[in-house]
Amino acid sequence: MPGLPAVAMMLVVSVATPVIAATATAVSSMPAATDTAPAVSTQFTVDGFRSAKFGMTQDKVRAAIKADFNLSSEAIVAGTNAAERTQLLTITVPDLLPGGGKAQVSYVFGYSSKALIQVGISWSAAIDPTVDAAKLYADSDVLVAHFTSEGYVPATIRTGVVVDNGILLFRGEDSQGHTTILLMQGQFSGGADSTQKVLKPTNLALLYAADSKSPDIFKLDPGTF
């Protein structure tokens, strides 16, 4: 994912979690991105999610999932993103965020490396019927407060960026370029005056990416078509 001064990225997390690739232009009449400036920690790094670390094989990630969540092998669903030729392992975890409802966690393995390159997490009513708009906003507030207090590189941090399908609540990178993205997705409603539009959230999506600028996905060679 490139820096976000003029363009915000669109993130979708589902069972077929796609690696970030599409763009959505920020709405100029809506609130602009805001920069925060937490202290930079050279020790801080985004190296995966809990025991699952970037670069791990599927077998190692399966072991990490079992250690982190005490899930059986049957609870880990294997899948494929056909367009990007990446492999996926997906689980559903109750109260991943305390009081936040069930979450779906998808581990994405690179096209060439076959190693872990991304972890996507999603909360929605489709995953847990008890998750409503109030719970999504409460979950997002907790996560934004947490991320803005971490040691992300200040120049990479963006918050409150309006995109076509929602609001980019947080984006930041560690000193190695590993990226964290938090996006509230939904539909905007309101009058003709865009400043009065209100987001009705349907999904809260969180992504940890090893290399969001050049992800390990299938791409056609230049000049092929």
WOKA-V311620 format. One record per backbone hydrogen bond with DSSP energy under -1.0 kcal/mol. NH is the residue of the N-H (numbers start at 1). CO is the residue of the C=O. If there is no record, write none. Layout:
nh=NH co=CO
nh=NH co=CO
This chain:
nh=8 co=24
nh=10 co=22
nh=24 co=8
nh=30 co=27
nh=34 co=159
nh=49 co=52
nh=52 co=49
nh=54 co=47
nh=55 co=116
nh=56 co=53
nh=61 co=57
nh=62 co=58
nh=63 co=59
nh=64 co=60
nh=65 co=61
nh=66 co=62
nh=67 co=63
nh=68 co=64
nh=69 co=65
nh=70 co=66
nh=75 co=72
nh=76 co=73
nh=77 co=90
nh=79 co=88
nh=81 co=86
nh=85 co=81
nh=86 co=81
nh=87 co=109
nh=88 co=79
nh=89 co=107
nh=90 co=77
nh=91 co=105
nh=93 co=103
nh=100 co=97
nh=103 co=93
nh=104 co=122
nh=105 co=91
nh=106 co=120
nh=107 co=89
nh=108 co=118
nh=109 co=87
nh=110 co=115
nh=111 co=216
nh=114 co=110
nh=116 co=56
nh=117 co=108
nh=118 co=108
nh=119 co=208
nh=120 co=106
nh=121 co=206
nh=122 co=104
nh=123 co=204
nh=128 co=124
nh=131 co=128
nh=136 co=132
nh=137 co=133
nh=138 co=134
nh=139 co=135
nh=140 co=136
nh=141 co=137
nh=142 co=138
nh=143 co=139
nh=144 co=140
nh=145 co=141
nh=146 co=142
nh=147 co=143
nh=148 co=144
nh=150 co=147
nh=153 co=173
nh=156 co=153
nh=157 co=154
nh=158 co=171
nh=161 co=168
nh=163 co=166
nh=166 co=163
nh=167 co=184
nh=168 co=161
nh=169 co=167
nh=169 co=182
nh=170 co=182
nh=171 co=158
nh=172 co=180
nh=174 co=178
nh=177 co=174
nh=179 co=209
nh=180 co=172
nh=181 co=207
nh=182 co=170
nh=183 co=205
nh=184 co=167
nh=185 co=203
nh=186 co=165
nh=187 co=200
nh=189 co=198
nh=196 co=193
nh=197 co=194
nh=198 co=189
nh=200 co=187
nh=202 co=185
nh=203 co=185
nh=204 co=123
nh=205 co=183
nh=206 co=121
nh=207 co=181
nh=208 co=119
nh=209 co=179
nh=210 co=117
nh=217 co=215
nh=218 co=84
nh=224 co=221
